[in-house]
Amino acid sequence: MKNARRLILFRADASPEIGTGHVVRCAALAAALKSRGADILFVSRYLGDAYRDELTNQGFGVTMLEGEGSSPQNADADAMATIQAMQGYARPAWLVVDHYGLAADWHRRLRPHVPRIAVIDDLANRPHDCDLLLDQNVLIGDDRRYEPWVPATCRQLLGPGFALLRPQFAEARRTLRWRDGPVRRLLICCGGGDADNLTERAVEAFLDVQIEDVHAEVIVGAAYPHWERLVAQHGDCVGLTIERNVADMAARMARSDLFLGAGGSMTWERAALGLPGITIAIAPNQQRMCEDLATIGAGIHLGDAATQTVSGIAGAFRTAVARPAWRADAARKLMAICDGLGVERVCTALGPCS
């Protein structure tokens, strides 16, 4: 049996359809908790081999639930399967749930088996029975958005000051160069999944613009399903490099001058490093956050991915390249929003691990 004071249980999934942000941010928190003495167990219905290997390589336990798909078809059955997956472990100190398909009914089924439940969410559209609620995407107002959805006793951690970033971003921030010149490097990244292949439209937009001396670095995740097509179509293009599932995203962002791609968890990674960007929402939960950043002058937001054309993306890229004063101002605003130390604050809120 594991020491009950030191076990933290995570329930999260990843797939091309739902993206990988849930698992990525949970893994950042899990790594910080592990460094403080906790043991970690991930319970997932779907991860894909690459993300399962990543979690196990970090020293986390991983238990897979039976059944197809990356979202529970029956929350009651999912709760029972999660309880079964906990067998052989002592009572966890915390259960951390990061899943849009799970709500208060699921939490209540787990209550007899865990003393405290933390929920990571950014939708504020369903009830939670939890002791702590984290939404790192609250930016403008909305500080009371969860009051109808959580118990009065629930502690709420709201805003990018609690963004769950890996340590590499805070480290890169300490030696960050100030971007005061022209755009020389563009970073294109549309999330870890990108089932609808926004990446290819972004690449084609960059190639259409043909700005001299600008190099584009394209990063896709392990769950990206169009890898072979992307490489076959654009792998030999001059001024373009394409890589998959890189481990040093902070270094890539630090050396870039402009970002083009999805919102989501990457937004706060960019903010910590002052990387201004053009965003496109590849999921409904990204829309409000990206709009808020555009409202305060910290980003250019084009809207929903389904409506984007190559020519429209190319036009936004030209605009951003031609506005050095805007890029500098956006960089300052982004860095003021997120300092990269949110995971430390969340660990403090969860309490001692040993």
Contacts in CASP RR format, 6 or more apart in sequence:
PFRMAT RR
TARGET T0000
AUTHOR 0000-0000-0000
METHOD contacts of the structure
MODEL  1
MKNARRLILFRADASPEIGTGHVVRCAALAAALKSRGADILFVSRYLGDA
YRDELTNQGFGVTMLEGEGSSPQNADADAMATIQAMQGYARPAWLVVDHY
GLAADWHRRLRPHVPRIAVIDDLANRPHDCDLLLDQNVLIGDDRRYEPWV
PATCRQLLGPGFALLRPQFAEARRTLRWRDGPVRRLLICCGGGDADNLTE
RAVEAFLDVQIEDVHAEVIVGAAYPHWERLVAQHGDCVGLTIERNVADMA
ARMARSDLFLGAGGSMTWERAALGLPGITIAIAPNQQRMCEDLATIGAGI
HLGDAATQTVSGIAGAFRTAVARPAWRADAARKLMAICDGLGVERVCTAL
GPCS
1 88 0 8 1.000
1 89 0 8 1.000
1 90 0 8 1.000
2 39 0 8 1.000
2 89 0 8 1.000
2 90 0 8 1.000
3 39 0 8 1.000
3 90 0 8 1.000
3 354 0 8 1.000
4 90 0 8 1.000
4 91 0 8 1.000
4 92 0 8 1.000
4 93 0 8 1.000
5 93 0 8 1.000
5 352 0 8 1.000
5 353 0 8 1.000
5 354 0 8 1.000
6 37 0 8 1.000
6 38 0 8 1.000
6 39 0 8 1.000
6 93 0 8 1.000
6 353 0 8 1.000
6 354 0 8 1.000
7 38 0 8 1.000
7 39 0 8 1.000
7 40 0 8 1.000
7 41 0 8 1.000
7 89 0 8 1.000
7 90 0 8 1.000
7 91 0 8 1.000
7 92 0 8 1.000
7 93 0 8 1.000
8 30 0 8 1.000
8 33 0 8 1.000
8 38 0 8 1.000
8 39 0 8 1.000
8 40 0 8 1.000
8 41 0 8 1.000
8 92 0 8 1.000
8 93 0 8 1.000
8 94 0 8 1.000
8 96 0 8 1.000
8 350 0 8 1.000
8 353 0 8 1.000
9 41 0 8 1.000
9 43 0 8 1.000
9 86 0 8 1.000
9 89 0 8 1.000
9 92 0 8 1.000
9 94 0 8 1.000
9 95 0 8 1.000
9 96 0 8 1.000
9 114 0 8 1.000
10 26 0 8 1.000
10 30 0 8 1.000
10 40 0 8 1.000
10 41 0 8 1.000
10 42 0 8 1.000
10 43 0 8 1.000
10 95 0 8 1.000
10 96 0 8 1.000
10 97 0 8 1.000
10 98 0 8 1.000
11 42 0 8 1.000
11 43 0 8 1.000
11 44 0 8 1.000
11 82 0 8 1.000
11 95 0 8 1.000
11 96 0 8 1.000
11 97 0 8 1.000
11 98 0 8 1.000
11 99 0 8 1.000
11 102 0 8 1.000
12 22 0 8 1.000
12 23 0 8 1.000
12 26 0 8 1.000
12 42 0 8 1.000
12 44 0 8 1.000
12 96 0 8 1.000
12 97 0 8 1.000
12 98 0 8 1.000
12 99 0 8 1.000
13 22 0 8 1.000
13 23 0 8 1.000
13 44 0 8 1.000
13 45 0 8 1.000
13 46 0 8 1.000
13 47 0 8 1.000
13 70 0 8 1.000
13 71 0 8 1.000
13 99 0 8 1.000
14 20 0 8 1.000
14 21 0 8 1.000
14 22 0 8 1.000
14 23 0 8 1.000
14 24 0 8 1.000
14 44 0 8 1.000
14 46 0 8 1.000
14 47 0 8 1.000
14 48 0 8 1.000
14 51 0 8 1.000
14 70 0 8 1.000
14 223 0 8 1.000
15 46 0 8 1.000
15 48 0 8 1.000
15 69 0 8 1.000
15 70 0 8 1.000
15 193 0 8 1.000
15 223 0 8 1.000
16 193 0 8 1.000
16 194 0 8 1.000
16 195 0 8 1.000
16 223 0 8 1.000
16 224 0 8 1.000
16 225 0 8 1.000
17 70 0 8 1.000
17 195 0 8 1.000
18 70 0 8 1.000
18 71 0 8 1.000
18 100 0 8 1.000
19 191 0 8 1.000
19 192 0 8 1.000
19 193 0 8 1.000
19 195 0 8 1.000
19 223 0 8 1.000
19 283 0 8 1.000
20 51 0 8 1.000
20 191 0 8 1.000
20 192 0 8 1.000
20 193 0 8 1.000
20 221 0 8 1.000
20 222 0 8 1.000
20 223 0 8 1.000
21 191 0 8 1.000
21 192 0 8 1.000
21 264 0 8 1.000
21 265 0 8 1.000
22 98 0 8 1.000
22 99 0 8 1.000
22 120 0 8 1.000
23 42 0 8 1.000
23 44 0 8 1.000
23 47 0 8 1.000
23 51 0 8 1.000
23 55 0 8 1.000
23 98 0 8 1.000
24 265 0 8 1.000
25 98 0 8 1.000
25 120 0 8 1.000
25 136 0 8 1.000
25 164 0 8 1.000
25 265 0 8 1.000
26 42 0 8 1.000
26 96 0 8 1.000
26 98 0 8 1.000
26 120 0 8 1.000
26 164 0 8 1.000
27 54 0 8 1.000
27 55 0 8 1.000
27 58 0 8 1.000
27 60 0 8 1.000
28 164 0 8 1.000
28 165 0 8 1.000
28 166 0 8 1.000
28 343 0 8 1.000
29 96 0 8 1.000
29 164 0 8 1.000
29 343 0 8 1.000
29 346 0 8 1.000
29 347 0 8 1.000
30 38 0 8 1.000
30 40 0 8 1.000
30 42 0 8 1.000
30 58 0 8 1.000
30 60 0 8 1.000
31 58 0 8 1.000
31 166 0 8 1.000
31 167 0 8 1.000
32 167 0 8 1.000
32 343 0 8 1.000
32 344 0 8 1.000
32 346 0 8 1.000
32 347 0 8 1.000
33 40 0 8 1.000
33 347 0 8 1.000
33 350 0 8 1.000
33 353 0 8 1.000
34 40 0 8 1.000
34 58 0 8 1.000
34 59 0 8 1.000
34 60 0 8 1.000
36 347 0 8 1.000
36 352 0 8 1.000
36 353 0 8 1.000
36 354 0 8 1.000
37 353 0 8 1.000
37 354 0 8 1.000
38 93 0 8 1.000
38 353 0 8 1.000
38 354 0 8 1.000
40 59 0 8 1.000
40 60 0 8 1.000
40 61 0 8 1.000
41 60 0 8 1.000
41 61 0 8 1.000
41 62 0 8 1.000
41 63 0 8 1.000
41 86 0 8 1.000
41 89 0 8 1.000
41 92 0 8 1.000
42 55 0 8 1.000
42 60 0 8 1.000
42 61 0 8 1.000
42 62 0 8 1.000
42 63 0 8 1.000
43 63 0 8 1.000
43 65 0 8 1.000
43 82 0 8 1.000
43 85 0 8 1.000
43 86 0 8 1.000
44 52 0 8 1.000
44 62 0 8 1.000
44 63 0 8 1.000
44 64 0 8 1.000
44 65 0 8 1.000
45 64 0 8 1.000
45 65 0 8 1.000
45 67 0 8 1.000
45 69 0 8 1.000
45 70 0 8 1.000
45 71 0 8 1.000
45 72 0 8 1.000
45 78 0 8 1.000
46 69 0 8 1.000
46 70 0 8 1.000
47 55 0 8 1.000
47 62 0 8 1.000
47 64 0 8 1.000
48 222 0 8 1.000
48 223 0 8 1.000
50 222 0 8 1.000
50 223 0 8 1.000
50 245 0 8 1.000
51 222 0 8 1.000
51 223 0 8 1.000
52 62 0 8 1.000
52 64 0 8 1.000
54 222 0 8 1.000
55 61 0 8 1.000
55 62 0 8 1.000
56 62 0 8 1.000
63 85 0 8 1.000
65 78 0 8 1.000
65 81 0 8 1.000
65 82 0 8 1.000
65 85 0 8 1.000
66 81 0 8 1.000
71 99 0 8 1.000
71 100 0 8 1.000
71 101 0 8 1.000
72 78 0 8 1.000
72 99 0 8 1.000
72 101 0 8 1.000
72 102 0 8 1.000
75 101 0 8 1.000
75 102 0 8 1.000
75 103 0 8 1.000
75 105 0 8 1.000
75 106 0 8 1.000
76 105 0 8 1.000
76 106 0 8 1.000
76 109 0 8 1.000
78 102 0 8 1.000
78 106 0 8 1.000
79 106 0 8 1.000
79 109 0 8 1.000
79 110 0 8 1.000
80 109 0 8 1.000
82 110 0 8 1.000
83 109 0 8 1.000
83 110 0 8 1.000
83 113 0 8 1.000
86 92 0 8 1.000
86 113 0 8 1.000
91 113 0 8 1.000
91 114 0 8 1.000
91 115 0 8 1.000
92 113 0 8 1.000
92 114 0 8 1.000
92 115 0 8 1.000
93 115 0 8 1.000
93 116 0 8 1.000
93 353 0 8 1.000
94 114 0 8 1.000
94 115 0 8 1.000
94 116 0 8 1.000
94 117 0 8 1.000
94 118 0 8 1.000
94 350 0 8 1.000
95 110 0 8 1.000
95 114 0 8 1.000
95 116 0 8 1.000
95 117 0 8 1.000
95 118 0 8 1.000
96 117 0 8 1.000
96 118 0 8 1.000
96 119 0 8 1.000
96 120 0 8 1.000
97 106 0 8 1.000
97 107 0 8 1.000
97 117 0 8 1.000
97 118 0 8 1.000
97 119 0 8 1.000
97 120 0 8 1.000
97 130 0 8 1.000
98 119 0 8 1.000
98 120 0 8 1.000
98 121 0 8 1.000
100 121 0 8 1.000
100 123 0 8 1.000
100 285 0 8 1.000
103 126 0 8 1.000
103 127 0 8 1.000
103 128 0 8 1.000
104 126 0 8 1.000
104 127 0 8 1.000
104 128 0 8 1.000
104 129 0 8 1.000
107 117 0 8 1.000
107 119 0 8 1.000
107 128 0 8 1.000
107 129 0 8 1.000
107 130 0 8 1.000
108 129 0 8 1.000
110 117 0 8 1.000
111 117 0 8 1.000
111 129 0 8 1.000
116 131 0 8 1.000
116 132 0 8 1.000
117 129 0 8 1.000
117 130 0 8 1.000
117 131 0 8 1.000
117 132 0 8 1.000
118 130 0 8 1.000
118 131 0 8 1.000
118 132 0 8 1.000
118 133 0 8 1.000
118 134 0 8 1.000
118 350 0 8 1.000
119 128 0 8 1.000
119 130 0 8 1.000
119 132 0 8 1.000
119 133 0 8 1.000
119 134 0 8 1.000
119 150 0 8 1.000
120 134 0 8 1.000
120 135 0 8 1.000
120 164 0 8 1.000
121 128 0 8 1.000
121 133 0 8 1.000
121 134 0 8 1.000
121 135 0 8 1.000
121 146 0 8 1.000
122 135 0 8 1.000
122 136 0 8 1.000
122 137 0 8 1.000
122 285 0 8 1.000
122 289 0 8 1.000
123 285 0 8 1.000
124 135 0 8 1.000
124 142 0 8 1.000
124 145 0 8 1.000
124 146 0 8 1.000
124 149 0 8 1.000
125 149 0 8 1.000
126 149 0 8 1.000
127 149 0 8 1.000
127 150 0 8 1.000
128 146 0 8 1.000
128 149 0 8 1.000
128 150 0 8 1.000
128 154 0 8 1.000
129 151 0 8 1.000
130 150 0 8 1.000
130 151 0 8 1.000
130 154 0 8 1.000
131 153 0 8 1.000
131 154 0 8 1.000
131 155 0 8 1.000
132 154 0 8 1.000
132 155 0 8 1.000
132 156 0 8 1.000
132 157 0 8 1.000
132 349 0 8 1.000
132 350 0 8 1.000
133 146 0 8 1.000
133 150 0 8 1.000
133 154 0 8 1.000
133 155 0 8 1.000
133 156 0 8 1.000
133 157 0 8 1.000
134 156 0 8 1.000
134 157 0 8 1.000
134 158 0 8 1.000
134 162 0 8 1.000
134 164 0 8 1.000
134 346 0 8 1.000
135 145 0 8 1.000
135 146 0 8 1.000
135 156 0 8 1.000
135 157 0 8 1.000
135 158 0 8 1.000
135 159 0 8 1.000
136 157 0 8 1.000
136 158 0 8 1.000
136 159 0 8 1.000
136 160 0 8 1.000
136 161 0 8 1.000
136 162 0 8 1.000
136 163 0 8 1.000
136 164 0 8 1.000
136 268 0 8 1.000
136 342 0 8 1.000
137 159 0 8 1.000
137 160 0 8 1.000
137 264 0 8 1.000
137 285 0 8 1.000
137 288 0 8 1.000
137 289 0 8 1.000
138 145 0 8 1.000
138 158 0 8 1.000
138 159 0 8 1.000
139 159 0 8 1.000
139 160 0 8 1.000
139 289 0 8 1.000
139 292 0 8 1.000
139 293 0 8 1.000
139 296 0 8 1.000
139 337 0 8 1.000
140 292 0 8 1.000
140 295 0 8 1.000
140 296 0 8 1.000
142 158 0 8 1.000
143 158 0 8 1.000
146 154 0 8 1.000
146 156 0 8 1.000
146 158 0 8 1.000
150 156 0 8 1.000
155 349 0 8 1.000
157 345 0 8 1.000
157 346 0 8 1.000
157 349 0 8 1.000
160 268 0 8 1.000
160 271 0 8 1.000
160 337 0 8 1.000
160 338 0 8 1.000
161 337 0 8 1.000
161 338 0 8 1.000
161 339 0 8 1.000
161 340 0 8 1.000
161 341 0 8 1.000
161 342 0 8 1.000
161 345 0 8 1.000
162 342 0 8 1.000
162 345 0 8 1.000
162 346 0 8 1.000
163 265 0 8 1.000
163 268 0 8 1.000
163 271 0 8 1.000
163 272 0 8 1.000
163 338 0 8 1.000
163 340 0 8 1.000
163 342 0 8 1.000
163 343 0 8 1.000
164 265 0 8 1.000
164 342 0 8 1.000
164 343 0 8 1.000
164 346 0 8 1.000
165 268 0 8 1.000
165 269 0 8 1.000
165 272 0 8 1.000
165 338 0 8 1.000
165 340 0 8 1.000
165 342 0 8 1.000
165 343 0 8 1.000
166 250 0 8 1.000
166 343 0 8 1.000
167 343 0 8 1.000
168 248 0 8 1.000
168 249 0 8 1.000
168 250 0 8 1.000
168 251 0 8 1.000
169 250 0 8 1.000
169 253 0 8 1.000
169 269 0 8 1.000
169 272 0 8 1.000
169 273 0 8 1.000
169 340 0 8 1.000
170 272 0 8 1.000
170 339 0 8 1.000
170 340 0 8 1.000
170 341 0 8 1.000
171 250 0 8 1.000
172 250 0 8 1.000
172 251 0 8 1.000
172 253 0 8 1.000
172 254 0 8 1.000
172 272 0 8 1.000
172 273 0 8 1.000
173 272 0 8 1.000
173 273 0 8 1.000
173 335 0 8 1.000
173 339 0 8 1.000
173 340 0 8 1.000
175 254 0 8 1.000
176 254 0 8 1.000
176 273 0 8 1.000
176 274 0 8 1.000
177 254 0 8 1.000
178 331 0 8 1.000
179 257 0 8 1.000
179 274 0 8 1.000
179 275 0 8 1.000
179 276 0 8 1.000
179 327 0 8 1.000
179 328 0 8 1.000
179 331 0 8 1.000
180 324 0 8 1.000
180 328 0 8 1.000
181 257 0 8 1.000
181 324 0 8 1.000
182 213 0 8 1.000
182 257 0 8 1.000
182 321 0 8 1.000
182 324 0 8 1.000
183 211 0 8 1.000
183 214 0 8 1.000
183 257 0 8 1.000
183 258 0 8 1.000
183 320 0 8 1.000
183 321 0 8 1.000
183 327 0 8 1.000
184 213 0 8 1.000
184 214 0 8 1.000
184 215 0 8 1.000
184 257 0 8 1.000
185 214 0 8 1.000
185 215 0 8 1.000
185 216 0 8 1.000
185 217 0 8 1.000
185 255 0 8 1.000
185 256 0 8 1.000
185 257 0 8 1.000
185 258 0 8 1.000
186 206 0 8 1.000
186 214 0 8 1.000
186 215 0 8 1.000
186 216 0 8 1.000
186 217 0 8 1.000
186 256 0 8 1.000
186 257 0 8 1.000
186 258 0 8 1.000
186 259 0 8 1.000
186 260 0 8 1.000
186 317 0 8 1.000
187 216 0 8 1.000
187 217 0 8 1.000
187 219 0 8 1.000
187 252 0 8 1.000
187 253 0 8 1.000
187 256 0 8 1.000
187 258 0 8 1.000
187 259 0 8 1.000
187 260 0 8 1.000
187 275 0 8 1.000
188 199 0 8 1.000
188 202 0 8 1.000
188 203 0 8 1.000
188 206 0 8 1.000
188 216 0 8 1.000
188 217 0 8 1.000
188 218 0 8 1.000
188 219 0 8 1.000
188 259 0 8 1.000
188 260 0 8 1.000
188 261 0 8 1.000
189 199 0 8 1.000
189 218 0 8 1.000
189 219 0 8 1.000
189 220 0 8 1.000
189 259 0 8 1.000
189 261 0 8 1.000
189 262 0 8 1.000
189 266 0 8 1.000
190 198 0 8 1.000
190 199 0 8 1.000
190 202 0 8 1.000
190 220 0 8 1.000
190 261 0 8 1.000
190 262 0 8 1.000
190 280 0 8 1.000
190 282 0 8 1.000
191 220 0 8 1.000
191 221 0 8 1.000
191 224 0 8 1.000
191 261 0 8 1.000
191 262 0 8 1.000
191 263 0 8 1.000
191 264 0 8 1.000
191 266 0 8 1.000
191 282 0 8 1.000
192 220 0 8 1.000
192 221 0 8 1.000
192 222 0 8 1.000
192 223 0 8 1.000
192 224 0 8 1.000
193 220 0 8 1.000
193 221 0 8 1.000
193 223 0 8 1.000
193 224 0 8 1.000
193 225 0 8 1.000
194 220 0 8 1.000
194 221 0 8 1.000
194 224 0 8 1.000
194 225 0 8 1.000
194 226 0 8 1.000
194 262 0 8 1.000
194 282 0 8 1.000
195 225 0 8 1.000
196 282 0 8 1.000
196 305 0 8 1.000
196 306 0 8 1.000
197 226 0 8 1.000
197 229 0 8 1.000
197 230 0 8 1.000
198 261 0 8 1.000
198 262 0 8 1.000
198 280 0 8 1.000
198 282 0 8 1.000
198 305 0 8 1.000
198 308 0 8 1.000
199 218 0 8 1.000
199 220 0 8 1.000
199 224 0 8 1.000
199 226 0 8 1.000
199 230 0 8 1.000
200 226 0 8 1.000
200 229 0 8 1.000
200 230 0 8 1.000
200 233 0 8 1.000
200 234 0 8 1.000
201 308 0 8 1.000
201 309 0 8 1.000
201 310 0 8 1.000
201 313 0 8 1.000
202 218 0 8 1.000
202 260 0 8 1.000
202 261 0 8 1.000
202 280 0 8 1.000
202 313 0 8 1.000
203 216 0 8 1.000
203 218 0 8 1.000
203 230 0 8 1.000
203 234 0 8 1.000
203 237 0 8 1.000
203 240 0 8 1.000
204 310 0 8 1.000
205 260 0 8 1.000
205 310 0 8 1.000
205 311 0 8 1.000
205 312 0 8 1.000
205 313 0 8 1.000
205 314 0 8 1.000
205 315 0 8 1.000
205 317 0 8 1.000
206 216 0 8 1.000
206 240 0 8 1.000
206 260 0 8 1.000
206 314 0 8 1.000
206 317 0 8 1.000
207 234 0 8 1.000
207 237 0 8 1.000
207 240 0 8 1.000
208 310 0 8 1.000
208 311 0 8 1.000
208 314 0 8 1.000
209 314 0 8 1.000
209 315 0 8 1.000
209 317 0 8 1.000
209 318 0 8 1.000
209 321 0 8 1.000
211 318 0 8 1.000
211 321 0 8 1.000
214 239 0 8 1.000
214 321 0 8 1.000
215 239 0 8 1.000
215 240 0 8 1.000
215 241 0 8 1.000
216 239 0 8 1.000
216 240 0 8 1.000
216 241 0 8 1.000
217 241 0 8 1.000
217 243 0 8 1.000
217 252 0 8 1.000
217 256 0 8 1.000
218 230 0 8 1.000
218 234 0 8 1.000
218 240 0 8 1.000
218 241 0 8 1.000
218 242 0 8 1.000
218 243 0 8 1.000
219 243 0 8 1.000
219 244 0 8 1.000
219 246 0 8 1.000
219 249 0 8 1.000
219 252 0 8 1.000
220 227 0 8 1.000
220 230 0 8 1.000
220 242 0 8 1.000
220 243 0 8 1.000
220 244 0 8 1.000
220 245 0 8 1.000
221 244 0 8 1.000
221 245 0 8 1.000
222 244 0 8 1.000
222 245 0 8 1.000
224 230 0 8 1.000
224 244 0 8 1.000
227 244 0 8 1.000
230 242 0 8 1.000
231 242 0 8 1.000
234 240 0 8 1.000
234 242 0 8 1.000
235 242 0 8 1.000
246 252 0 8 1.000
249 266 0 8 1.000
249 269 0 8 1.000
250 269 0 8 1.000
250 273 0 8 1.000
253 259 0 8 1.000
253 269 0 8 1.000
253 270 0 8 1.000
253 273 0 8 1.000
253 275 0 8 1.000
254 273 0 8 1.000
254 275 0 8 1.000
256 275 0 8 1.000
257 275 0 8 1.000
257 327 0 8 1.000
258 275 0 8 1.000
258 276 0 8 1.000
258 277 0 8 1.000
258 278 0 8 1.000
258 317 0 8 1.000
258 320 0 8 1.000
258 321 0 8 1.000
258 327 0 8 1.000
259 266 0 8 1.000
259 270 0 8 1.000
259 275 0 8 1.000
259 276 0 8 1.000
259 277 0 8 1.000
259 278 0 8 1.000
259 279 0 8 1.000
260 277 0 8 1.000
260 278 0 8 1.000
260 313 0 8 1.000
260 317 0 8 1.000
261 277 0 8 1.000
261 278 0 8 1.000
261 279 0 8 1.000
261 280 0 8 1.000
262 279 0 8 1.000
262 280 0 8 1.000
262 281 0 8 1.000
262 282 0 8 1.000
262 286 0 8 1.000
262 305 0 8 1.000
263 279 0 8 1.000
263 280 0 8 1.000
263 281 0 8 1.000
263 282 0 8 1.000
263 286 0 8 1.000
263 289 0 8 1.000
263 290 0 8 1.000
264 283 0 8 1.000
264 285 0 8 1.000
264 286 0 8 1.000
264 289 0 8 1.000
267 279 0 8 1.000
267 286 0 8 1.000
267 289 0 8 1.000
267 290 0 8 1.000
267 293 0 8 1.000
268 338 0 8 1.000
268 340 0 8 1.000
270 276 0 8 1.000
270 277 0 8 1.000
270 334 0 8 1.000
271 298 0 8 1.000
271 334 0 8 1.000
271 335 0 8 1.000
271 337 0 8 1.000
271 338 0 8 1.000
272 334 0 8 1.000
272 335 0 8 1.000
272 338 0 8 1.000
272 339 0 8 1.000
272 340 0 8 1.000
273 335 0 8 1.000
274 330 0 8 1.000
274 331 0 8 1.000
274 332 0 8 1.000
274 334 0 8 1.000
274 335 0 8 1.000
275 331 0 8 1.000
275 334 0 8 1.000
276 298 0 8 1.000
276 299 0 8 1.000
276 320 0 8 1.000
276 326 0 8 1.000
276 327 0 8 1.000
276 330 0 8 1.000
276 331 0 8 1.000
276 334 0 8 1.000
277 299 0 8 1.000
277 300 0 8 1.000
277 320 0 8 1.000
277 330 0 8 1.000
278 299 0 8 1.000
278 300 0 8 1.000
278 301 0 8 1.000
278 302 0 8 1.000
278 313 0 8 1.000
278 316 0 8 1.000
278 317 0 8 1.000
278 320 0 8 1.000
279 286 0 8 1.000
279 290 0 8 1.000
279 293 0 8 1.000
279 299 0 8 1.000
279 300 0 8 1.000
279 301 0 8 1.000
279 302 0 8 1.000
279 303 0 8 1.000
280 301 0 8 1.000
280 302 0 8 1.000
280 303 0 8 1.000
280 304 0 8 1.000
280 305 0 8 1.000
280 308 0 8 1.000
280 313 0 8 1.000
281 287 0 8 1.000
281 290 0 8 1.000
281 301 0 8 1.000
281 303 0 8 1.000
281 304 0 8 1.000
281 305 0 8 1.000
282 305 0 8 1.000
287 303 0 8 1.000
287 304 0 8 1.000
290 299 0 8 1.000
290 301 0 8 1.000
290 303 0 8 1.000
291 301 0 8 1.000
293 299 0 8 1.000
293 301 0 8 1.000
293 334 0 8 1.000
294 300 0 8 1.000
294 301 0 8 1.000
296 333 0 8 1.000
297 326 0 8 1.000
297 329 0 8 1.000
297 330 0 8 1.000
297 333 0 8 1.000
298 330 0 8 1.000
298 333 0 8 1.000
298 334 0 8 1.000
298 337 0 8 1.000
299 330 0 8 1.000
299 334 0 8 1.000
300 316 0 8 1.000
300 319 0 8 1.000
300 320 0 8 1.000
302 308 0 8 1.000
302 312 0 8 1.000
302 313 0 8 1.000
302 316 0 8 1.000
320 326 0 8 1.000
320 327 0 8 1.000
347 353 0 8 1.000
END
